[in-house]
Amino acid sequence: MAPVGKKFGLSARVSSNNPPAVKRVLERVVGERCKITSVDGEFEVKGELEGESARDLNRNLLSEMRRVEKRTRLRSEWTSGKTVEKFFDYVPKGTKTAQT
């Protein structure tokens, strides 16, 4: 993911049937810009990425992980300015105003 466009804060939970393979993808794709923590068999990802839109960033991240394990789930919140966009896998689950 090349840095272009707006900055988005990412808060996500990733679960998979192949955690070691998915962790390698996460480290490669977002590793230097996000903190990846193992929590109860899932990964918690927090950090900041740049892109055109939250939807594009979410789609790119999940697509990369699903190339190595199709049964990977992504629950994410992308924050830009005062807007938070929620996703479950590729599906948008709503937009809300960020709390300050």
PERA-V346366 format. One record per residue. SS is DSSP state (H for helix, E for strand, C for the rest). OMEGA is omega in degrees with one decimal (* if undefined). BURIAL is I if it has 24 or more other C-alpha atoms within 12 Angstrom, else O. Layout:
# PERA-V346366
ss=SS omega=OMEGA burial=BURIAL
ss=SS omega=OMEGA burial=BURIAL
This chain:
# PERA-V346366
ss=C omega=-179.7 burial=I
ss=C omega=179.2 burial=O
ss=C omega=175.9 burial=O
ss=C omega=173.3 burial=O
ss=C omega=-175.0 burial=O
ss=E omega=174.7 burial=O
ss=E omega=178.8 burial=O
ss=E omega=171.1 burial=I
ss=E omega=-179.0 burial=I
ss=E omega=170.4 burial=I
ss=E omega=-172.7 burial=I
ss=E omega=171.0 burial=I
ss=E omega=-179.1 burial=I
ss=E omega=173.4 burial=I
ss=E omega=-174.1 burial=I
ss=E omega=174.0 burial=I
ss=C omega=179.1 burial=O
ss=C omega=-175.6 burial=O
ss=H omega=-178.9 burial=I
ss=H omega=-179.8 burial=O
ss=H omega=-179.3 burial=O
ss=H omega=178.7 burial=I
ss=H omega=177.7 burial=I
ss=H omega=178.2 burial=O
ss=H omega=179.0 burial=I
ss=H omega=179.8 burial=I
ss=H omega=-179.5 burial=O
ss=H omega=-172.4 burial=O
ss=H omega=-174.6 burial=I
ss=H omega=-170.3 burial=I
ss=C omega=-176.3 burial=O
ss=C omega=-176.9 burial=O
ss=C omega=-177.6 burial=O
ss=E omega=174.5 burial=I
ss=E omega=-179.0 burial=I
ss=E omega=-177.5 burial=I
ss=E omega=175.9 burial=O
ss=E omega=-178.6 burial=O
ss=E omega=176.0 burial=O
ss=C omega=177.8 burial=O
ss=C omega=176.7 burial=O
ss=E omega=174.9 burial=I
ss=E omega=172.9 burial=I
ss=E omega=-177.4 burial=I
ss=E omega=178.4 burial=I
ss=E omega=178.9 burial=I
ss=E omega=-176.6 burial=I
ss=E omega=177.1 burial=I
ss=E omega=177.1 burial=I
ss=E omega=179.2 burial=I
ss=E omega=-178.6 burial=I
ss=C omega=-178.4 burial=O
ss=C omega=176.9 burial=I
ss=H omega=-179.7 burial=I
ss=H omega=178.8 burial=I
ss=H omega=179.1 burial=I
ss=H omega=179.7 burial=I
ss=H omega=-179.7 burial=I
ss=H omega=-179.5 burial=I
ss=H omega=-179.6 burial=I
ss=H omega=-179.7 burial=I
ss=H omega=179.1 burial=I
ss=H omega=177.5 burial=I
ss=H omega=-178.7 burial=I
ss=H omega=-178.5 burial=I
ss=H omega=174.2 burial=I
ss=H omega=179.6 burial=O
ss=H omega=178.1 burial=O
ss=C omega=-176.0 burial=O
ss=C omega=-178.3 burial=O
ss=C omega=176.6 burial=O
ss=E omega=179.2 burial=I
ss=E omega=-178.7 burial=I
ss=E omega=172.4 burial=I
ss=E omega=-171.6 burial=I
ss=E omega=172.0 burial=I
ss=E omega=179.8 burial=I
ss=E omega=-176.4 burial=I
ss=E omega=174.8 burial=I
ss=E omega=-176.5 burial=I
ss=C omega=-179.4 burial=O
ss=C omega=-176.8 burial=O
ss=E omega=175.6 burial=O
ss=E omega=177.3 burial=I
ss=E omega=-178.8 burial=I
ss=E omega=177.9 burial=I
ss=E omega=165.4 burial=I
ss=E omega=-170.8 burial=I
ss=C omega=-178.7 burial=I
ss=C omega=-169.7 burial=I
ss=E omega=175.0 burial=O
ss=E omega=-178.6 burial=O
ss=E omega=174.6 burial=O
ss=E omega=179.9 burial=O
ss=E omega=176.7 burial=O
ss=E omega=176.8 burial=O
ss=E omega=-179.2 burial=O
ss=C omega=175.1 burial=O
ss=C omega=-179.8 burial=O
ss=C omega=* burial=O
